[in-house]
Amino acid sequence: MLFMKGKPEEPKCGFSRKVVEILKEEKVDFGSFDILTDAEVRQGLKVYSNWSSYPQLYIKGELIGGSDIVLEMQKSGELSVIIQKETLEDRLKRLVSSSPVMLFMKGNPDAPKCGFSSKVVNALKEEGVTFGSFDILSDEEVRQGLKAFSNWPTFPQLYYKGELVGGCDIVLELRTDGALKSTLSE
């Protein structure tokens, strides 16, 4: 997971751009979060990681470092070794835990690509819930693997602290019952 300025397709600083380039050279599938979109996450992650700058690269939930460290690890070959050890199950565990509230959806929160994903995004936003997301249309391995991993055949899938909450119907039911926000902040 890369916490960066901007998005991989449009980095907003040279250091973020460099880490994205390295990850692409290494053929790494990675999630990202634009820290410019959420000041609370931007400041909180600095405290959490005890790392004051961005980008920040995490592998298996552990901070690897910023652009200088990632560049050095690539040059030494250490980055390839760390990346290659990850199985699909490890990757899925990492992805579902990459944010306390994590939504696997079609599209992204700004442009959902199905009505069910749109409904869940709207419910979360209306409740003021901060969440990470992953576009399952961007990665067929994750899309298929997550169905088996969660034993849930459809998308979207919402996770809280690495545990499946459910899909659209369950999220909407929790919201109707007034329990969505409390369920995602226990």
Phi and psi restraints in degrees (value plus and minus 20) as a CYANA .aco file:
   2 LEU   PHI    -132.9   -92.9
   2 LEU   PSI      97.7   137.7
   3 PHE   PHI    -113.6   -73.6
   3 PHE   PSI      95.9   135.9
   4 MET   PHI    -160.7  -120.7
   4 MET   PSI     150.6   190.6
   5 LYS   PHI    -111.7   -71.7
   5 LYS   PSI      93.8   133.8
   6 GLY   PHI      73.7   113.7
   6 GLY   PSI    -182.2  -142.2
   7 LYS   PHI    -137.7   -97.7
   7 LYS   PSI     140.3   180.3
   8 PRO   PHI     -74.1   -34.1
   8 PRO   PSI     -55.5   -15.5
   9 GLU   PHI     -95.7   -55.7
   9 GLU   PSI     -38.9     1.1
  10 GLU   PHI    -167.8  -127.8
  10 GLU   PSI      48.0    88.0
  11 PRO   PHI     -82.3   -42.3
  11 PRO   PSI     125.5   165.5
  12 LYS   PHI    -124.6   -84.6
  12 LYS   PSI     -11.6    28.4
  13 CYS   PHI    -174.3  -134.3
  13 CYS   PSI     137.5   177.5
  14 GLY   PHI     -84.0   -44.0
  14 GLY   PSI     -55.4   -15.4
  15 PHE   PHI     -87.6   -47.6
  15 PHE   PSI     -63.2   -23.2
  16 SER   PHI     -82.8   -42.8
  16 SER   PSI     -62.8   -22.8
  17 ARG   PHI     -79.2   -39.2
  17 ARG   PSI     -61.6   -21.6
  18 LYS   PHI     -83.9   -43.9
  18 LYS   PSI     -64.6   -24.6
  19 VAL   PHI     -85.6   -45.6
  19 VAL   PSI     -60.6   -20.6
  20 VAL   PHI     -79.3   -39.3
  20 VAL   PSI     -65.3   -25.3
  21 GLU   PHI     -79.8   -39.8
  21 GLU   PSI     -63.4   -23.4
  22 ILE   PHI     -82.7   -42.7
  22 ILE   PSI     -66.3   -26.3
  23 LEU   PHI     -83.2   -43.2
  23 LEU   PSI     -57.6   -17.6
  24 LYS   PHI     -88.4   -48.4
  24 LYS   PSI     -60.5   -20.5
  25 GLU   PHI     -80.5   -40.5
  25 GLU   PSI     -56.9   -16.9
  26 GLU   PHI    -101.7   -61.7
  26 GLU   PSI     -20.8    19.2
  27 LYS   PHI      36.5    76.5
  27 LYS   PSI      26.4    66.4
  28 VAL   PHI    -116.9   -76.9
  28 VAL   PSI     108.4   148.4
  29 ASP   PHI    -103.4   -63.4
  29 ASP   PSI     108.3   148.3
  30 PHE   PHI    -164.4  -124.4
  30 PHE   PSI     131.2   171.2
  31 GLY   PHI    -110.3   -70.3
  31 GLY   PSI     141.6   181.6
  32 SER   PHI    -163.8  -123.8
  32 SER   PSI     139.6   179.6
  33 PHE   PHI    -157.8  -117.8
  33 PHE   PSI     107.5   147.5
  34 ASP   PHI    -102.8   -62.8
  34 ASP   PSI      83.9   123.9
  35 ILE   PHI     -89.2   -49.2
  35 ILE   PSI     -32.7     7.3
  36 LEU   PHI     -94.3   -54.3
  36 LEU   PSI     -33.8     6.2
  37 THR   PHI    -110.7   -70.7
  37 THR   PSI     -27.9    12.1
  38 ASP   PHI    -170.5  -130.5
  38 ASP   PSI      80.7   120.7
  39 ALA   PHI     -82.6   -42.6
  39 ALA   PSI     -54.5   -14.5
  40 GLU   PHI     -84.8   -44.8
  40 GLU   PSI     -65.3   -25.3
  41 VAL   PHI     -85.4   -45.4
  41 VAL   PSI     -63.8   -23.8
  42 ARG   PHI     -77.0   -37.0
  42 ARG   PSI     -68.1   -28.1
  43 GLN   PHI     -95.3   -55.3
  43 GLN   PSI     -60.9   -20.9
  44 GLY   PHI     -83.2   -43.2
  44 GLY   PSI     -58.7   -18.7
  45 LEU   PHI     -88.0   -48.0
  45 LEU   PSI     -52.1   -12.1
  46 LYS   PHI     -81.4   -41.4
  46 LYS   PSI     -61.3   -21.3
  47 VAL   PHI     -90.6   -50.6
  47 VAL   PSI     -68.5   -28.5
  48 TYR   PHI     -75.8   -35.8
  48 TYR   PSI     -65.9   -25.9
  49 SER   PHI    -109.1   -69.1
  49 SER   PSI     -32.2     7.8
  50 ASN   PHI      34.7    74.7
  50 ASN   PSI      20.1    60.1
  51 TRP   PHI    -154.8  -114.8
  51 TRP   PSI      99.5   139.5
  52 SER   PHI    -108.5   -68.5
  52 SER   PSI     -25.0    15.0
  53 SER   PHI    -148.0  -108.0
  53 SER   PSI     150.7   190.7
  54 TYR   PHI    -146.5  -106.5
  54 TYR   PSI     129.9   169.9
  55 PRO   PHI     -97.1   -57.1
  55 PRO   PSI     143.6   183.6
  56 GLN   PHI    -147.9  -107.9
  56 GLN   PSI     104.4   144.4
  57 LEU   PHI    -124.6   -84.6
  57 LEU   PSI     108.9   148.9
  58 TYR   PHI    -136.5   -96.5
  58 TYR   PSI     116.7   156.7
  59 ILE   PHI    -147.7  -107.7
  59 ILE   PSI     107.6   147.6
  60 LYS   PHI      33.9    73.9
  60 LYS   PSI      18.6    58.6
  61 GLY   PHI      57.9    97.9
  61 GLY   PSI     -19.7    20.3
  62 GLU   PHI    -126.6   -86.6
  62 GLU   PSI     116.0   156.0
  63 LEU   PHI     -87.1   -47.1
  63 LEU   PSI     105.0   145.0
  64 ILE   PHI    -108.8   -68.8
  64 ILE   PSI     -66.2   -26.2
  65 GLY   PHI     125.9   165.9
  65 GLY   PSI    -184.2  -144.2
  66 GLY   PHI    -118.4   -78.4
  66 GLY   PSI    -183.3  -143.3
  67 SER   PHI     -82.6   -42.6
  67 SER   PSI     -60.9   -20.9
  68 ASP   PHI     -82.9   -42.9
  68 ASP   PSI     -64.0   -24.0
  69 ILE   PHI     -87.6   -47.6
  69 ILE   PSI     -63.2   -23.2
  70 VAL   PHI     -82.0   -42.0
  70 VAL   PSI     -61.5   -21.5
  71 LEU   PHI     -82.4   -42.4
  71 LEU   PSI     -65.6   -25.6
  72 GLU   PHI     -83.6   -43.6
  72 GLU   PSI     -60.4   -20.4
  73 MET   PHI     -86.0   -46.0
  73 MET   PSI     -55.1   -15.1
  74 GLN   PHI     -87.1   -47.1
  74 GLN   PSI     -65.4   -25.4
  75 LYS   PHI     -80.3   -40.3
  75 LYS   PSI     -57.6   -17.6
  76 SER   PHI    -102.7   -62.7
  76 SER   PSI     -32.8     7.2
  77 GLY   PHI      69.7   109.7
  77 GLY   PSI     -26.6    13.4
  78 GLU   PHI     -84.3   -44.3
  78 GLU   PSI     -55.2   -15.2
  79 LEU   PHI     -82.2   -42.2
  79 LEU   PSI     -64.1   -24.1
  80 SER   PHI     -79.9   -39.9
  80 SER   PSI     -60.5   -20.5
  81 VAL   PHI     -83.3   -43.3
  81 VAL   PSI     -66.4   -26.4
  82 ILE   PHI     -83.2   -43.2
  82 ILE   PSI     -63.7   -23.7
  83 ILE   PHI     -87.3   -47.3
  83 ILE   PSI     -61.5   -21.5
  84 GLN   PHI     -89.0   -49.0
  84 GLN   PSI     -39.2     0.8
  85 LYS   PHI     -96.0   -56.0
  85 LYS   PSI     -29.3    10.7
  86 GLU   PHI    -104.6   -64.6
  86 GLU   PSI     102.5   142.5
  87 THR   PHI    -105.8   -65.8
  87 THR   PSI     150.3   190.3
  88 LEU   PHI     -80.0   -40.0
  88 LEU   PSI     -62.8   -22.8
  89 GLU   PHI     -82.4   -42.4
  89 GLU   PSI     -62.2   -22.2
  90 ASP   PHI     -80.9   -40.9
  90 ASP   PSI     -62.6   -22.6
  91 ARG   PHI     -83.2   -43.2
  91 ARG   PSI     -63.6   -23.6
  92 LEU   PHI     -85.2   -45.2
  92 LEU   PSI     -61.6   -21.6
  93 LYS   PHI     -80.5   -40.5
  93 LYS   PSI     -61.7   -21.7
  94 ARG   PHI     -85.1   -45.1
  94 ARG   PSI     -64.7   -24.7
  95 LEU   PHI     -84.8   -44.8
  95 LEU   PSI     -65.5   -25.5
  96 VAL   PHI     -87.2   -47.2
  96 VAL   PSI     -41.1    -1.1
  97 SER   PHI    -123.4   -83.4
  97 SER   PSI     -12.7    27.3
  98 SER   PHI     -91.9   -51.9
  98 SER   PSI     -33.9     6.1
  99 SER   PHI    -168.1  -128.1
  99 SER   PSI     125.2   165.2
 100 PRO   PHI     -72.6   -32.6
 100 PRO   PSI     -62.7   -22.7
 101 VAL   PHI    -133.8   -93.8
 101 VAL   PSI      99.5   139.5
 102 MET   PHI    -149.1  -109.1
 102 MET   PSI     106.9   146.9
 103 LEU   PHI    -133.5   -93.5
 103 LEU   PSI     101.9   141.9
 104 PHE   PHI    -118.0   -78.0
 104 PHE   PSI      97.2   137.2
 105 MET   PHI    -162.3  -122.3
 105 MET   PSI     150.9   190.9
 106 LYS   PHI    -112.0   -72.0
 106 LYS   PSI      96.5   136.5
 107 GLY   PHI      72.1   112.1
 107 GLY   PSI    -175.1  -135.1
 108 ASN   PHI    -154.0  -114.0
 108 ASN   PSI     148.3   188.3
 109 PRO   PHI     -76.0   -36.0
 109 PRO   PSI     -50.6   -10.6
 110 ASP   PHI    -100.8   -60.8
 110 ASP   PSI     -40.4    -0.4
 111 ALA   PHI    -168.7  -128.7
 111 ALA   PSI      51.0    91.0
 112 PRO   PHI     -80.7   -40.7
 112 PRO   PSI     126.0   166.0
 113 LYS   PHI    -130.2   -90.2
 113 LYS   PSI      -3.1    36.9
 114 CYS   PHI    -177.2  -137.2
 114 CYS   PSI     137.0   177.0
 115 GLY   PHI     -83.3   -43.3
 115 GLY   PSI     -58.0   -18.0
 116 PHE   PHI     -86.0   -46.0
 116 PHE   PSI     -62.5   -22.5
 117 SER   PHI     -82.4   -42.4
 117 SER   PSI     -62.1   -22.1
 118 SER   PHI     -80.5   -40.5
 118 SER   PSI     -62.7   -22.7
 119 LYS   PHI     -83.3   -43.3
 119 LYS   PSI     -61.8   -21.8
 120 VAL   PHI     -88.3   -48.3
 120 VAL   PSI     -63.7   -23.7
 121 VAL   PHI     -77.7   -37.7
 121 VAL   PSI     -67.6   -27.6
 122 ASN   PHI     -81.5   -41.5
 122 ASN   PSI     -62.3   -22.3
 123 ALA   PHI     -81.1   -41.1
 123 ALA   PSI     -65.5   -25.5
 124 LEU   PHI     -84.5   -44.5
 124 LEU   PSI     -64.9   -24.9
 125 LYS   PHI     -83.7   -43.7
 125 LYS   PSI     -63.8   -23.8
 126 GLU   PHI     -84.5   -44.5
 126 GLU   PSI     -47.9    -7.9
 127 GLU   PHI    -107.1   -67.1
 127 GLU   PSI     -24.1    15.9
 128 GLY   PHI      52.7    92.7
 128 GLY   PSI       7.5    47.5
 129 VAL   PHI    -108.3   -68.3
 129 VAL   PSI     105.9   145.9
 130 THR   PHI    -101.8   -61.8
 130 THR   PSI     113.4   153.4
 131 PHE   PHI    -168.1  -128.1
 131 PHE   PSI     132.7   172.7
 132 GLY   PHI    -112.9   -72.9
 132 GLY   PSI     144.3   184.3
 133 SER   PHI    -165.1  -125.1
 133 SER   PSI     140.0   180.0
 134 PHE   PHI    -160.1  -120.1
 134 PHE   PSI     108.0   148.0
 135 ASP   PHI    -103.2   -63.2
 135 ASP   PSI      84.3   124.3
 136 ILE   PHI     -89.0   -49.0
 136 ILE   PSI     -35.0     5.0
 137 LEU   PHI     -94.1   -54.1
 137 LEU   PSI     -35.2     4.8
 138 SER   PHI    -107.2   -67.2
 138 SER   PSI     -27.9    12.1
 139 ASP   PHI    -172.8  -132.8
 139 ASP   PSI      80.9   120.9
 140 GLU   PHI     -84.5   -44.5
 140 GLU   PSI     -54.9   -14.9
 141 GLU   PHI     -82.4   -42.4
 141 GLU   PSI     -65.4   -25.4
 142 VAL   PHI     -86.2   -46.2
 142 VAL   PSI     -62.7   -22.7
 143 ARG   PHI     -77.7   -37.7
 143 ARG   PSI     -69.7   -29.7
 144 GLN   PHI     -94.3   -54.3
 144 GLN   PSI     -60.6   -20.6
 145 GLY   PHI     -83.8   -43.8
 145 GLY   PSI     -57.2   -17.2
 146 LEU   PHI     -87.4   -47.4
 146 LEU   PSI     -51.8   -11.8
 147 LYS   PHI     -80.9   -40.9
 147 LYS   PSI     -64.1   -24.1
 148 ALA   PHI     -93.9   -53.9
 148 ALA   PSI     -62.1   -22.1
 149 PHE   PHI     -78.0   -38.0
 149 PHE   PSI     -63.2   -23.2
 150 SER   PHI    -113.4   -73.4
 150 SER   PSI     -33.5     6.5
 151 ASN   PHI      37.2    77.2
 151 ASN   PSI      19.2    59.2
 152 TRP   PHI    -153.9  -113.9
 152 TRP   PSI      95.3   135.3
 153 PRO   PHI    -101.1   -61.1
 153 PRO   PSI     -29.5    10.5
 154 THR   PHI    -143.0  -103.0
 154 THR   PSI     148.8   188.8
 155 PHE   PHI    -146.4  -106.4
 155 PHE   PSI     130.2   170.2
 156 PRO   PHI     -97.0   -57.0
 156 PRO   PSI     142.0   182.0
 157 GLN   PHI    -147.6  -107.6
 157 GLN   PSI     108.3   148.3
 158 LEU   PHI    -128.8   -88.8
 158 LEU   PSI     112.2   152.2
 159 TYR   PHI    -139.1   -99.1
 159 TYR   PSI     125.5   165.5
 160 TYR   PHI    -148.2  -108.2
 160 TYR   PSI     101.8   141.8
 161 LYS   PHI      30.4    70.4
 161 LYS   PSI      23.0    63.0
 162 GLY   PHI      62.2   102.2
 162 GLY   PSI     -20.8    19.2
 163 GLU   PHI    -130.6   -90.6
 163 GLU   PSI     118.5   158.5
 164 LEU   PHI     -86.5   -46.5
 164 LEU   PSI     107.5   147.5
 165 VAL   PHI    -109.9   -69.9
 165 VAL   PSI     -67.5   -27.5
 166 GLY   PHI     130.2   170.2
 166 GLY   PSI    -184.4  -144.4
 167 GLY   PHI    -123.3   -83.3
 167 GLY   PSI    -180.5  -140.5
 168 CYS   PHI     -76.1   -36.1
 168 CYS   PSI     -69.7   -29.7
 169 ASP   PHI     -79.3   -39.3
 169 ASP   PSI     -63.5   -23.5
 170 ILE   PHI     -88.2   -48.2
 170 ILE   PSI     -62.5   -22.5
 171 VAL   PHI     -81.3   -41.3
 171 VAL   PSI     -65.4   -25.4
 172 LEU   PHI     -86.8   -46.8
 172 LEU   PSI     -56.1   -16.1
 173 GLU   PHI     -85.6   -45.6
 173 GLU   PSI     -63.4   -23.4
 174 LEU   PHI     -80.8   -40.8
 174 LEU   PSI     -59.6   -19.6
 175 ARG   PHI     -86.3   -46.3
 175 ARG   PSI     -66.1   -26.1
 176 THR   PHI     -79.1   -39.1
 176 THR   PSI     -58.1   -18.1
 177 ASP   PHI     -98.6   -58.6
 177 ASP   PSI     -23.9    16.1
 178 GLY   PHI      55.8    95.8
 178 GLY   PSI      -1.1    38.9
 179 ALA   PHI    -131.3   -91.3
 179 ALA   PSI     -19.1    20.9
 180 LEU   PHI     -83.0   -43.0
 180 LEU   PSI     -74.4   -34.4
 181 LYS   PHI     -82.5   -42.5
 181 LYS   PSI     -61.7   -21.7
 182 SER   PHI     -89.1   -49.1
 182 SER   PSI     -54.4   -14.4
 183 THR   PHI     -83.1   -43.1
 183 THR   PSI     -54.4   -14.4
 184 LEU   PHI    -115.4   -75.4
 184 LEU   PSI      -4.5    35.5
 185 SER   PHI    -162.0  -122.0
 185 SER   PSI      -2.2    37.8
